[in-house]
Each structure stands twice: as structure tokens, then as C-alpha cells.
Amino acid sequence: MNASLNTPSVTEEAHKQTMKHSCEHHAECMKIIQAILDDEATEAEKDHFRENMDKCIPCIESYRLEKCIKDSLSIKLEKKPCPQSILNTIISKINS
């Protein structure tokens, strides 16, 4: 008898059962996700997230969503330099 290609293996089922379905520190994880996607995360933050991502469904889903949004925006947005006159106006207002 042939097993279906879509039938999960015993190890996949066991892995799903050990996965967390809620994140106790989701706000902190979201900050790390943003730092990772902005390429501003420290190695310690990256290591911590890699370990957490292996077992936390909300973090996996949040990372995928945030990455998808960031990728979509980078494709859709056209980057244009800011005119110097606008920069000067902003700087003068900040300094006043």
C-alpha cells in the first residue's frame, strides 16, 4: 500500500506537538524580528531567534508575514533622493 505524499511522518507529527502555539514574549520577539529584517540584529539576537523559531508557531508566522511585507514594499517602492532644499528646511526646523 502506498502512503500519500501529503501524509505527515511520525517525526513531523511529534515536532508539531512540541511546537508552541502561543508566545509568552511576543512583543520582544517582534522587536527582534524587525531588527533581523532591518539587518540591525546582534548575533546573540539572531541566535536566540533561530532557537525560538524552531518551536514557536506565532514567531514563525510573524516572521514570514513581516518578511513578505518588507519584500513587497521594497519591490513596489521607488527610491528617490530627497532634494537638498527639503533637507535644509527639516534641519533648520529641528535646530530651532
N, CA, C and O of each residue as an XYZ file, in Angstrom:
384
protein
N       0.841     -1.177      0.000
C       0.000      0.000      0.000
C       0.887      1.242      0.000
O       1.810      1.331      0.810
N       0.631      2.195     -0.883
C       1.425      3.415     -0.984
C       0.887      4.483     -0.049
O      -0.319      4.723      0.011
N       1.783      5.114      0.673
C       1.385      6.222      1.547
C       1.262      7.481      0.699
O       2.009      7.672     -0.260
N       0.330      8.317      1.055
C       0.152      9.582      0.354
C       1.358     10.477      0.588
O       1.944     10.459      1.671
N       1.733     11.256     -0.414
C       2.849     12.177     -0.272
C       2.533     13.285      0.729
O       3.445     13.893      1.290
N       1.260     13.547      0.953
C       0.856     14.612      1.873
C       0.685     14.116      3.311
O       0.398     14.917      4.200
N       0.853     12.839      3.553
C       0.699     12.298      4.891
C       1.947     12.615      5.701
O       3.051     12.237      5.309
N       1.782     13.318      6.845
C       2.964     13.657      7.636
C       3.582     12.428      8.276
O       2.878     11.482      8.629
N       4.875     12.444      8.422
C       5.571     11.333      9.066
C       5.366     11.407     10.574
O       4.859     12.400     11.095
N       5.760     10.360     11.259
C       5.634     10.322     12.713
C       6.474     11.435     13.341
O       6.038     12.076     14.297
N       7.672     11.667     12.811
C       8.531     12.710     13.384
C       7.944     14.096     13.140
O       8.057     14.972     13.998
N       7.321     14.308     11.985
C       6.683     15.605     11.727
C       5.538     15.840     12.699
O       5.367     16.951     13.201
N       4.753     14.806     12.967
C       3.650     14.929     13.915
C       4.179     15.225     15.314
O       3.626     16.066     16.023
N       5.236     14.543     15.710
C       5.821     14.782     17.027
C       6.357     16.204     17.120
O       6.218     16.855     18.156
N       6.973     16.690     16.039
C       7.506     18.053     16.017
C       6.385     19.066     16.157
O       6.524     20.043     16.893
N       5.270     18.847     15.458
C       4.134     19.764     15.546
C       3.585     19.819     16.962
O       3.169     20.881     17.426
N       3.582     18.688     17.649
C       3.050     18.651     19.001
C       3.960     19.380     19.978
O       3.477     19.894     20.987
N       5.263     19.441     19.711
C       6.175     20.135     20.603
C       6.255     21.627     20.297
O       6.850     22.380     21.067
N       5.676     22.057     19.206
C       5.684     23.466     18.836
C       4.753     24.249     19.760
O       3.688     23.764     20.143
N       5.168     25.466     20.112
C       4.330     26.331     20.946
C       3.291     27.005     20.057
O       3.593     27.426     18.940
N       2.077     27.100     20.560
C       1.004     27.754     19.817
C       0.725     29.153     20.340
O      -0.126     29.860     19.802
N       1.438     29.557     21.387
C       1.352     30.924     21.877
C       2.747     31.339     22.325
O       3.556     30.508     22.739
N       3.010     32.629     22.235
C       4.330     33.156     22.587
C       4.181     34.044     23.818
O       3.430     35.019     23.802
N       4.898     33.702     24.880
C       4.796     34.436     26.132
C       5.416     35.834     26.033
O       5.048     36.728     26.796
N       6.338     36.025     25.116
C       7.036     37.308     24.983
C       7.014     37.777     23.535
O       8.053     38.064     22.940
N       5.807     37.848     22.982
C       5.645     38.160     21.564
C       6.145     39.573     21.213
O       6.724     39.773     20.145
N       5.927     40.537     22.095
C       6.375     41.907     21.805
C       7.893     41.958     21.652
O       8.407     42.618     20.749
N       8.607     41.263     22.531
C      10.070     41.206     22.439
C      10.500     40.499     21.153
O      11.436     40.930     20.480
N       9.811     39.417     20.825
C      10.130     38.679     19.596
C       9.899     39.548     18.360
O      10.673     39.489     17.406
N       8.842     40.348     18.377
C       8.569     41.221     17.230
C       9.678     42.257     17.064
O      10.040     42.597     15.938
N      10.220     42.761     18.169
C      11.340     43.710     18.081
C      12.551     43.036     17.444
O      13.236     43.630     16.612
N      12.805     41.804     17.838
C      13.948     41.067     17.273
C      13.706     40.769     15.797
O      14.624     40.878     14.984
N      12.473     40.393     15.445
C      12.134     40.140     14.040
C      12.398     41.387     13.209
O      13.002     41.305     12.140
N      11.949     42.541     13.696
C      12.175     43.788     12.964
C      13.667     44.081     12.837
O      14.126     44.506     11.777
N      14.427     43.859     13.906
C      15.871     44.097     13.851
C      16.536     43.166     12.838
O      17.436     43.578     12.106
N      16.095     41.925     12.800
C      16.654     40.963     11.844
C      16.337     41.388     10.419
O      17.215     41.389      9.557
N      15.088     41.748     10.172
C      14.692     42.138      8.818
C      15.342     43.451      8.382
O      15.563     43.672      7.191
N      15.648     44.324      9.349
C      16.326     45.588      9.039
C      17.844     45.432      9.043
O      18.579     46.403      8.863
N      18.303     44.202      9.248
C      19.732     43.876      9.300
C      20.449     44.662     10.399
O      21.580     45.115     10.221
N      19.762     44.815     11.549
C      20.320     45.541     12.686
C      20.445     44.657     13.921
O      20.822     45.144     14.988
N      20.137     43.372     13.798
C      20.167     42.469     14.948
C      21.588     42.047     15.274
O      22.426     41.883     14.387
N      21.842     41.874     16.571
C      23.135     41.366     17.007
C      23.175     39.859     16.756
O      22.140     39.241     16.506
N      24.355     39.278     16.822
C      24.481     37.828     16.644
C      23.720     37.083     17.743
O      23.128     36.035     17.489
N      23.738     37.623     18.958
C      23.017     36.996     20.067
C      21.508     36.996     19.797
O      20.827     36.006     20.064
N      20.992     38.103     19.269
C      19.560     38.175     18.937
C      19.214     37.191     17.825
O      18.178     36.528     17.872
N      20.079     37.103     16.837
C      19.841     36.161     15.733
C      19.851     34.724     16.236
O      18.990     33.927     15.863
N      20.820     34.390     17.080
C      20.896     33.036     17.637
C      19.667     32.716     18.476
O      19.092     31.633     18.362
N      19.269     33.663     19.319
C      18.086     33.463     20.165
C      16.847     33.238     19.298
O      16.030     32.363     19.585
N      16.715     34.027     18.247
C      15.534     33.889     17.390
C      15.551     32.573     16.629
O      14.505     31.943     16.469
N      16.719     32.143     16.156
C      16.806     30.858     15.440
C      16.340     29.717     16.338
O      15.600     28.836     15.900
N      16.776     29.739     17.587
C      16.349     28.703     18.529
C      14.852     28.769     18.782
O      14.177     27.740     18.817
N      14.336     29.969     18.958
C      12.915     30.161     19.246
C      12.059     29.806     18.040
O      10.981     29.231     18.191
N      12.528     30.143     16.851
C      11.740     29.933     15.645
C      11.499     28.450     15.372
O      10.526     28.091     14.709
N      12.369     27.600     15.874
C      12.212     26.162     15.671
C      11.044     25.588     16.459
O      10.603     24.471     16.190
N      10.539     26.348     17.433
C       9.499     25.778     18.278
C       8.318     26.701     18.556
O       7.455     26.344     19.358
N       8.246     27.866     17.931
C       7.187     28.835     18.230
C       6.423     29.219     16.963
O       6.916     29.989     16.139
N       5.245     28.687     16.821
C       4.431     28.941     15.624
C       4.110     30.424     15.440
O       4.248     30.922     14.323
N       3.683     31.169     16.492
C       3.400     32.595     16.283
C       4.610     33.377     15.775
O       4.461     34.278     14.949
N       5.802     33.042     16.258
C       7.004     33.748     15.804
C       7.327     33.406     14.350
O       7.724     34.277     13.576
N       7.158     32.160     13.991
C       7.384     31.746     12.601
C       6.433     32.496     11.678
O       6.845     33.041     10.654
N       5.163     32.519     12.048
C       4.159     33.191     11.219
C       4.402     34.698     11.154
O       4.252     35.303     10.092
N       4.773     35.303     12.270
C       5.053     36.743     12.288
C       6.261     37.069     11.426
O       6.244     38.044     10.675
N       7.305     36.265     11.528
C       8.496     36.492     10.714
C       8.149     36.413      9.224
O       8.534     37.281      8.440
N       7.425     35.372      8.851
C       7.060     35.205      7.429
C       6.213     36.371      6.933
O       6.425     36.858      5.822
N       5.252     36.826      7.744
C       4.392     37.942      7.354
C       5.208     39.225      7.218
O       5.108     39.921      6.207
N       6.007     39.535      8.224
C       6.813     40.758      8.185
C       7.802     40.742      7.022
O       8.012     41.767      6.375
N       8.408     39.592      6.754
C       9.347     39.477      5.633
C       8.627     39.675      4.312
O       9.139     40.344      3.414
N       7.446     39.097      4.195
C       6.650     39.248      2.975
C       6.282     40.714      2.743
O       6.376     41.210      1.620
N       5.867     41.400      3.796
C       5.516     42.817      3.684
C       6.732     43.633      3.274
O       6.656     44.468      2.373
N       7.846     43.386      3.939
C       9.074     44.136      3.628
C       9.523     43.881      2.190
O       9.906     44.815      1.485
N       9.478     42.636      1.757
C       9.860     42.299      0.387
C       8.927     42.952     -0.628
O       9.378     43.470     -1.650
N       7.640     42.925     -0.346
C       6.660     43.537     -1.250
C       6.873     45.040     -1.355
O       6.824     45.604     -2.448
N       7.108     45.682     -0.224
C       7.338     47.125     -0.238
C       8.607     47.485     -0.984
O       8.639     48.478     -1.711
N       9.652     46.693     -0.814
C      10.911     47.019     -1.491
C      10.780     46.885     -3.003
O      11.468     47.576     -3.755
N       9.903     46.004     -3.442
C       9.679     45.842     -4.875
C       8.821     46.985     -5.424
O       9.070     47.486     -6.520
N       7.814     47.388     -4.653
C       6.844     48.373     -5.121
C       7.313     49.817     -5.000
O       6.914     50.666     -5.797
N       8.158     50.103     -4.009
C       8.570     51.474     -3.773
C       9.761     51.861     -4.631
O      10.711     51.096     -4.799
N       9.686     53.051     -5.160
C      10.801     53.588     -5.919
C      11.588     54.519     -5.004
O      11.021     55.432     -4.404
N      12.868     54.292     -4.899
C      13.700     55.111     -4.024
C      14.171     56.334     -4.794
O      14.769     56.231     -5.865
N      13.879     57.508     -4.208
C      14.301     58.767     -4.817
C      15.057     59.570     -3.767
O      14.691     59.567     -2.592
N      16.099     60.250     -4.190
C      16.825     61.082     -3.218
C      15.991     62.298     -2.822
O      15.233     62.846     -3.623
N      16.154     62.698     -1.579
C      15.452     63.877     -1.072
C      16.191     65.129     -1.548
O      17.414     65.206     -1.427
N      15.462     66.107     -2.089
C      16.127     67.343     -2.531
C      16.806     68.047     -1.347
O      16.298     68.035     -0.226
N      17.938     68.645     -1.615
C      18.721     69.314     -0.571
C      17.924     70.417      0.110
O      18.079     70.637      1.311
N      17.073     71.116     -0.638
C      16.290     72.212     -0.040
C      15.345     71.691      1.049
O      15.146     72.351      2.068
N      14.773     70.525      0.833
C      13.887     69.935      1.845
C      14.706     69.511      3.065
O      14.288     69.732      4.201
N      15.866     68.903      2.833
C      16.745     68.532      3.940
C      17.137     69.748      4.772
O      17.122     69.696      6.002
N      17.490     70.849      4.095
C      17.874     72.072      4.803
C      16.722     72.609      5.637
O      16.935     73.055      6.764
N      15.514     72.575      5.110
C      14.332     73.040      5.838
C      14.093     72.193      7.080
O      13.825     72.723      8.158
N      14.191     70.886      6.927
C      13.988     69.970      8.068
C      15.040     70.206      9.135
O      14.719     70.297     10.319
N      16.295     70.305      8.722
C      17.389     70.522      9.665
C      17.227     71.848     10.401
O      17.456     71.923     11.608
N      16.831     72.895      9.674
C      16.660     74.199     10.330
C      15.508     74.165     11.332
O      15.589     74.814     12.374
N      14.442     73.426     11.043
C      13.318     73.321     11.976
C      13.703     72.494     13.210
O      13.252     72.779     14.319
N      14.527     71.484     13.011
C      14.978     70.662     14.146
C      15.869     71.501     15.052
O      15.763     71.414     16.276
N      16.742     72.309     14.465
C      17.693     73.102     15.238
C      17.055     74.323     15.893
O      17.646     74.897     16.807
N      15.885     74.729     15.461
C      15.278     75.939     16.048
C      14.458     75.662     17.273
O      13.895     76.586     17.861
